[in-house]
Each structure stands twice: as C-alpha cells, then as structure tokens.
Amino acid sequence: MKISISIEKKKSTMIEKAKGHNLRLHATKSQLPKPAWISAEGNRIIVDWREDLIEKALSLSKRKDAVIAVELTIQVGDQSEWREMPTPQNRFGAVKKNAKTELEKLVKGAKAGIEKEFGSHNIVSMVLHTDESSPHIHAIIVPIHDNKLQAKHWFGSPSKVGSMWSRLHKSMNEFMPCTYTPKSLKKAGEPLGGEAHDKTKRAGGKNDPKKAQNLMMSLYDKLKEKIKPDELKAWLMEKVEQLEKQLKDAFAKIKYLEKKNAELAKVAKDAEAMQSRAERNERASEAKRKEAEKQIEELKTALAEKKHIEQLELAAKRDSSGNMHLRELGRRAGLESKGPRMV
C-alpha cells in the first residue's frame, strides 16, 4: 500500500473549523452511512484535543496572520485495499477481514512518527476517521521550537518538507509496510507518495466503481431472489422513500439555484448601474478638467498681456523723463548765452 501525507498550515481563524471536522462536532459531506463505516466508532480519538497548546501558540504569535498550527492528514492505501468490490447487496463494498488489524498498525505507526518528528508536547490532537471511504488520520500540531513559533523549522522549504515526509514514512513502515515515492524519484505523471485523500472518490459516491442500478433492474434482481411478499413490500417502501427524498432534495436544490440566480442577476444589475455612474462621473470629470485647462490658458494670456502693457508703460515713462531732462538742459544753456557781455 502507498502512503500519502498532506500538509495544511492553520492560522488562528482556521482552528475551530478543523476542530469541528476532525472531532465530528458537525456533519461532513464525505461521511458515509453508519453501516458502511470501516470500524464501529467511525471517529477514534488517539490524542485528546489540547486547547492549552492552541492558547500557548497564540501567546507566542507576533502577527495576526501567523501560522498557529499545522494539520497533517495521513492515509495508507485506497478504498480498494480496505474494502471488497461493491455488490448489489453492499454498494459500499464489504470491509476486508484484516481491516481491524491493519487499523491498529496505522494508528501505532502514525502516532510514533508524529511524536518522533514533532514531540508529544506539540500534538494538539490526533484522530482516526473510519467513517469515510478509506481510513486516515488527522494530526494537528503546534510548530513550537525553542519556545518560539517556528513553522519554518519543519516546513520552511521543499527539501525540509520532503525530508520530513521521508522520516514519517520510515516510522510508519516499521509498523505497517507501505511505499512512498520521494519527489526526486517520481516519474512523470505519478502522484507524490501515493494518491492524495480525495473526498470525491468516497465509497458509494458518484465515482463508485459499481454503476448504480435503476429501480426496475433492482426490482428484477429482487424478484429473482424469490423473497417473501412482506419483504418485497418493505423493500419497495424503502425505495419509494429514497425516491421521495431524492425528489425533495432535487426541488430544494432547484429552489436554491433559482435564489442564487436571482441574487447574481441583482448583483449584475447593480454592477451595471455602478459602471454607468462611474462612466458619467468620468465624463463629468473630463469636462471639468478641460474647462479648468481653458481657464488656465486664458489666465496665462491675460497675465502675458498685462506684463506687456506694464513694459510699454515703463518704456514710456523712461522716454518722458529723458525729454524733460533735455528741455531742462536747453533752458539752462539759453540763460547762459544771455548773460552780461564783456566790454
């Protein structure tokens, strides 16, 4: 079986959502009906949630967007390695006989690897989910190193992450033989380490390897089994209830989509109105800009004309002053010529 490990960094705003999903505090779409669970508990607590570690990480954070915790999802094998192929009697596929033993190996290996890598003092929570297609473990740790938040110590570069994955695989392999493909050895198109946890591939889902039979084919199979009339009636009633539920869900979805379409139409209309207002404002601004430029040019012209007039007036004053000086010199020269004559 192949091991796949996914990593997701968590900021403070993401912690509660992860807690709700991992501890099953709210419903999840990937959860199967109870009869299809690989183990009866569905959600097994390996390490109890430690709120004190979250509070410690928050107290050490120096930024609002700091990485407070990191979630690792560890999955070994896909659903075909934990379940038999689906049948008309069991559309999810019967759980394999060795599943219980293999689950214990998965838990022990993952816990040993996480503790060795991050230290038990940094584990916020560890849970095993067996209520989905394939069993997998969610582990949330706080990246505290030297009493500081240091996610980069483990996840600071691709090489660090690759080395960490290899170490976790080695620890897992001691308890549960599994294969892991490092990036350096990965072939083109081959997934890193194995298939990632994909909720769309859940047993009994739309990608179930067994195509769903229609009602008439199912009825035909039931009649071939020669079941009792009461059992057939009960089976038909169950199918009718399922169809009614599907119709109800379909109508609810149609109503929801109609509401969303109406909301989108309103948003589009509002956006169109806003764009129209923006264009009008832009045209008005352009007109004001041109008017301001025109007034500036007129003002420049008026200032130039005023300066020219001032220069002419100054020149005229200079000419007038020069003429008066010449007249004064002439007058004085005339008086001197009319003075007493020598006998």
C-alpha positions as CSV (number, residue, x, y, z in Angstrom):
1,M,0.0,0.0,0.0
2,K,1.1,3.5,-0.7
3,I,1.3,6.3,1.9
4,S,0.1,9.8,1.2
5,I,0.7,12.8,3.5
6,S,-0.9,16.2,3.1
7,I,0.0,19.3,5.0
8,E,-2.1,22.4,5.7
9,K,-0.9,25.4,7.7
10,K,-3.5,26.8,10.0
11,K,-4.0,30.5,11.0
12,S,-6.0,31.3,14.1
13,T,-9.2,31.8,12.1
14,M,-9.0,28.2,10.8
15,I,-8.6,26.3,14.0
16,E,-12.2,26.0,15.0
17,K,-13.2,24.7,11.6
18,A,-10.6,22.0,11.7
19,K,-11.6,21.1,15.2
20,G,-15.2,20.7,14.2
21,H,-14.4,18.5,11.3
22,N,-11.9,16.3,13.0
23,L,-13.9,15.7,16.2
24,R,-17.1,15.4,14.2
25,L,-18.7,18.3,16.0
26,H,-20.8,18.9,12.8
27,A,-21.8,16.9,9.8
28,T,-19.5,16.4,6.9
29,K,-20.3,15.6,3.3
30,S,-17.7,12.9,3.0
31,Q,-19.2,10.8,5.8
32,L,-20.8,7.5,4.8
33,P,-23.9,5.9,6.3
34,K,-23.0,4.1,9.5
35,P,-23.4,0.5,8.1
36,A,-20.5,1.4,5.7
37,W,-18.0,2.5,8.3
38,I,-14.8,0.5,8.4
39,S,-15.0,0.4,12.3
40,A,-18.0,0.9,14.6
41,E,-16.7,4.1,16.3
42,G,-16.2,5.9,13.0
43,N,-14.2,8.6,14.7
44,R,-11.5,7.3,17.1
45,I,-9.7,9.8,19.4
46,I,-5.9,9.0,19.5
47,V,-4.8,12.1,21.3
48,D,-7.4,14.3,23.1
49,W,-7.8,17.9,21.9
50,R,-5.4,20.2,23.9
51,E,-6.8,23.8,23.9
52,D,-3.9,24.8,26.1
53,L,-1.4,24.3,23.3
54,I,-3.5,26.5,20.9
55,E,-3.6,29.2,23.6
56,K,0.2,28.9,24.0
57,A,0.8,29.2,20.3
58,L,-1.5,32.3,20.2
59,S,0.5,33.8,23.0
60,L,3.8,33.3,21.1
61,S,2.4,34.7,17.8
62,K,3.7,38.1,16.9
63,R,1.4,38.7,13.8
64,K,-2.3,38.3,13.2
65,D,-1.6,36.1,10.2
66,A,0.9,33.8,12.0
67,V,0.8,30.0,11.4
68,I,-0.6,28.8,14.7
69,A,-0.8,25.1,13.9
70,V,-0.2,22.6,11.1
71,E,-2.5,19.7,10.1
72,L,-1.2,16.5,8.7
73,T,-3.5,14.0,7.0
74,I,-2.0,10.6,6.7
75,Q,-3.6,7.9,4.5
76,V,-2.3,4.5,3.7
77,G,-3.9,2.7,0.7
78,D,-7.1,3.5,-1.1
79,Q,-10.6,2.1,-0.6
80,S,-9.9,-1.0,-2.8
81,E,-7.3,-2.1,-0.2
82,W,-9.7,-1.7,2.7
83,R,-13.0,-2.8,1.1
84,E,-14.2,-5.5,-1.2
85,M,-15.7,-4.5,-4.6
86,P,-19.2,-3.2,-4.3
87,T,-22.1,-5.6,-5.0
88,P,-25.9,-5.1,-5.3
89,Q,-26.2,-6.3,-1.7
90,N,-23.5,-3.9,-0.5
91,R,-22.9,-0.9,-2.7
92,F,-20.1,0.4,-0.5
93,G,-18.1,-2.7,-0.5
94,A,-17.7,-5.0,2.5
95,V,-14.9,-4.2,4.8
96,K,-12.0,-6.6,4.4
97,K,-11.4,-9.1,7.2
98,N,-7.9,-7.9,8.1
99,A,-9.0,-4.2,8.4
100,K,-9.1,-4.2,12.2
101,T,-5.5,-5.4,12.5
102,E,-4.3,-3.0,9.8
103,L,-6.0,-0.1,11.5
104,E,-4.1,-0.7,14.7
105,K,-0.8,-0.7,12.7
106,L,-1.9,2.6,11.1
107,V,-2.6,4.2,14.5
108,K,0.6,3.0,16.1
109,G,2.8,3.9,13.1
110,A,1.3,7.4,12.7
111,K,1.5,8.2,16.4
112,A,5.1,7.0,16.7
113,G,6.1,9.0,13.6
114,I,4.3,12.3,14.7
115,E,5.7,12.1,18.2
116,K,9.3,11.4,16.9
117,E,9.1,14.3,14.4
118,F,7.3,17.0,16.4
119,G,7.4,15.8,20.0
120,S,4.4,14.6,22.0
121,H,4.4,18.0,23.8
122,N,3.4,19.7,20.5
123,I,0.5,17.4,19.5
124,V,-2.8,19.2,19.8
125,S,-5.0,16.4,18.5
126,M,-4.9,13.1,16.6
127,V,-7.9,11.3,15.3
128,L,-8.6,8.3,13.1
129,H,-11.5,8.6,10.7
130,T,-13.1,5.3,9.6
131,D,-16.5,6.7,8.6
132,E,-15.3,7.7,5.1
133,S,-14.1,5.6,2.1
134,S,-10.6,5.0,3.3
135,P,-9.3,5.3,6.9
136,H,-7.0,8.2,7.5
137,I,-5.5,10.1,10.4
138,H,-5.8,13.9,11.1
139,A,-3.0,15.2,13.3
140,I,-2.8,18.8,14.4
141,I,0.5,20.0,15.9
142,V,1.7,23.5,17.0
143,P,5.1,24.3,15.4
144,I,6.8,25.4,18.6
145,H,10.6,25.1,18.6
146,D,12.9,26.7,21.2
147,N,9.8,28.2,22.8
148,K,9.0,30.1,19.6
149,L,6.5,29.6,16.8
150,Q,8.8,28.3,14.1
151,A,6.8,26.6,11.3
152,K,9.8,27.2,9.0
153,H,11.9,24.8,11.2
154,W,9.9,21.9,9.6
155,F,8.2,23.4,6.6
156,G,10.5,26.2,5.5
157,S,11.5,24.8,2.2
158,P,10.5,21.9,-0.2
159,S,13.6,20.0,0.8
160,K,12.7,20.2,4.5
161,V,9.2,19.0,3.8
162,G,10.5,16.2,1.7
163,S,12.9,15.1,4.4
164,M,10.1,15.2,7.0
165,W,7.8,13.1,4.7
166,S,10.6,10.5,4.4
167,R,11.1,10.3,8.1
168,L,7.4,9.9,8.7
169,H,7.3,7.1,6.1
170,K,10.2,5.3,7.8
171,S,8.4,5.4,11.2
172,M,5.2,4.2,9.6
173,N,6.9,1.4,7.7
174,E,8.2,0.0,11.0
175,F,4.6,-0.8,12.0
176,M,2.8,-1.0,8.6
177,P,4.6,-1.9,5.4
178,C,3.9,0.9,2.9
179,T,5.6,2.6,0.0
180,Y,6.5,6.2,-0.5
181,T,7.8,7.9,-3.7
182,P,10.2,10.9,-3.0
183,K,9.9,13.8,-5.4
184,S,13.4,13.1,-6.7
185,L,12.4,9.6,-7.8
186,K,8.9,10.4,-9.0
187,K,8.1,9.6,-12.6
188,A,6.2,12.0,-14.9
189,G,2.5,11.9,-14.0
190,E,3.0,9.8,-10.9
191,P,1.4,11.2,-7.7
192,L,3.9,12.1,-5.0
193,G,3.9,9.4,-2.3
194,G,0.6,7.9,-3.4
195,E,-2.9,9.0,-4.1
196,A,-3.9,12.0,-2.0
197,H,-7.1,11.9,0.1
198,D,-9.9,12.6,-2.3
199,K,-13.4,13.1,-0.9
200,T,-14.9,12.7,-4.4
201,K,-13.8,9.1,-4.5
202,R,-15.7,8.0,-1.4
203,A,-17.3,4.6,-1.4
204,G,-20.9,4.8,-2.7
205,G,-20.2,8.2,-4.2
206,K,-20.5,9.4,-7.8
207,N,-17.2,7.7,-8.7
208,D,-18.1,4.4,-7.1
209,P,-16.6,1.6,-9.3
210,K,-20.1,-0.1,-9.3
211,K,-22.6,1.7,-11.5
212,A,-25.9,2.4,-9.8
213,Q,-28.7,0.2,-10.9
214,N,-32.1,1.7,-11.8
215,L,-35.2,0.8,-9.9
216,M,-36.5,-1.7,-12.4
217,M,-33.2,-3.6,-12.6
218,S,-33.1,-3.7,-8.8
219,L,-36.7,-5.0,-8.7
220,Y,-35.9,-7.6,-11.2
221,D,-32.9,-8.8,-9.1
222,K,-35.2,-8.9,-6.0
223,L,-37.8,-11.0,-7.8
224,K,-35.1,-13.4,-8.9
225,E,-34.2,-13.9,-5.3
226,K,-37.8,-15.1,-4.6
227,I,-38.2,-13.1,-1.5
228,K,-41.4,-13.1,0.6
229,P,-44.2,-10.6,-0.3
230,D,-43.8,-8.8,3.0
231,E,-40.1,-8.4,2.5
232,L,-40.6,-7.2,-1.1
233,K,-43.2,-4.7,0.1
234,A,-40.8,-3.4,2.8
235,W,-38.1,-3.1,0.1
236,L,-40.3,-1.2,-2.3
237,M,-41.4,1.1,0.5
238,E,-37.8,1.8,1.3
239,K,-37.1,2.6,-2.4
240,V,-40.1,4.9,-2.6
241,E,-38.9,6.8,0.5
242,Q,-35.5,7.1,-1.1
243,L,-37.0,8.4,-4.3
244,E,-39.2,10.9,-2.4
245,K,-36.1,12.1,-0.6
246,Q,-34.2,12.5,-3.8
247,L,-37.0,14.4,-5.4
248,K,-37.2,16.6,-2.3
249,D,-33.5,17.3,-2.4
250,A,-33.7,18.0,-6.1
251,F,-36.5,20.5,-5.7
252,A,-34.6,22.1,-2.8
253,K,-31.5,22.4,-5.0
254,I,-33.5,23.9,-7.8
255,K,-35.0,26.4,-5.4
256,Y,-31.6,27.2,-4.0
257,L,-30.2,27.7,-7.6
258,E,-33.1,29.9,-8.5
259,K,-32.4,32.1,-5.5
260,K,-28.7,32.2,-6.3
261,N,-29.5,33.1,-9.9
262,A,-31.8,36.0,-8.7
263,E,-29.1,37.2,-6.4
264,L,-26.5,37.0,-9.2
265,A,-28.8,38.9,-11.5
266,K,-29.3,41.6,-8.9
267,V,-25.5,41.8,-8.4
268,A,-25.0,42.1,-12.2
269,K,-27.7,44.8,-12.4
270,D,-26.1,46.8,-9.5
271,A,-22.7,46.4,-11.1
272,E,-24.0,47.7,-14.4
273,A,-25.6,50.7,-12.7
274,M,-22.4,51.4,-10.8
275,Q,-20.4,51.2,-14.1
276,S,-22.9,53.6,-15.7
277,R,-22.5,56.0,-12.8
278,A,-18.7,55.7,-13.0
279,E,-18.7,56.5,-16.7
280,R,-20.9,59.5,-16.2
281,N,-18.6,60.7,-13.4
282,E,-15.6,60.2,-15.6
283,R,-17.2,62.2,-18.4
284,A,-18.1,65.0,-16.0
285,S,-14.6,65.0,-14.6
286,E,-13.1,65.1,-18.1
287,A,-15.3,68.1,-18.9
288,K,-14.3,69.9,-15.7
289,R,-10.6,69.2,-16.5
290,K,-10.9,70.7,-20.0
291,E,-12.7,73.7,-18.6
292,A,-10.0,74.2,-16.0
293,E,-7.3,73.9,-18.6
294,K,-9.1,76.5,-20.8
295,Q,-9.4,78.9,-17.8
296,I,-5.7,78.4,-17.1
297,E,-4.8,79.3,-20.7
298,E,-7.0,82.4,-20.6
299,L,-5.3,83.4,-17.3
300,K,-1.9,82.9,-18.8
301,T,-2.8,85.0,-21.8
302,A,-4.2,87.8,-19.6
303,L,-1.1,87.8,-17.5
304,A,1.2,88.0,-20.6
305,E,-0.9,90.9,-21.9
306,K,-0.7,92.7,-18.5
307,K,3.1,92.2,-18.4
308,H,3.4,93.6,-21.9
309,I,1.4,96.7,-21.1
310,E,3.5,97.3,-17.9
311,Q,6.7,97.1,-20.0
312,L,5.2,99.6,-22.5
313,E,4.3,102.0,-19.7
314,L,7.7,101.7,-18.2
315,A,9.3,102.5,-21.5
316,A,7.0,105.5,-22.0
317,K,8.0,106.8,-18.6
318,R,11.6,106.4,-19.4
319,D,11.1,108.4,-22.7
320,S,9.1,111.1,-21.0
321,S,11.8,111.5,-18.3
322,G,14.6,111.8,-20.9
323,N,12.7,114.5,-22.9
324,M,12.2,116.6,-19.7
325,H,15.9,116.4,-18.9
326,L,16.8,117.6,-22.4
327,R,14.5,120.5,-22.1
328,E,16.0,121.5,-18.8
329,L,19.5,121.4,-20.3
330,G,18.3,123.6,-23.2
331,R,16.8,126.1,-20.9
332,R,19.9,126.4,-18.9
333,A,22.0,126.8,-22.0
334,G,19.8,129.7,-23.2
335,L,20.2,131.6,-19.9
336,E,24.0,131.3,-20.1
337,S,24.0,132.8,-23.6
338,K,22.0,135.8,-22.4
339,G,24.4,136.7,-19.6
340,P,26.4,140.1,-19.2
341,R,28.7,140.8,-22.1
342,M,32.3,141.8,-21.7
343,V,33.2,145.5,-22.8
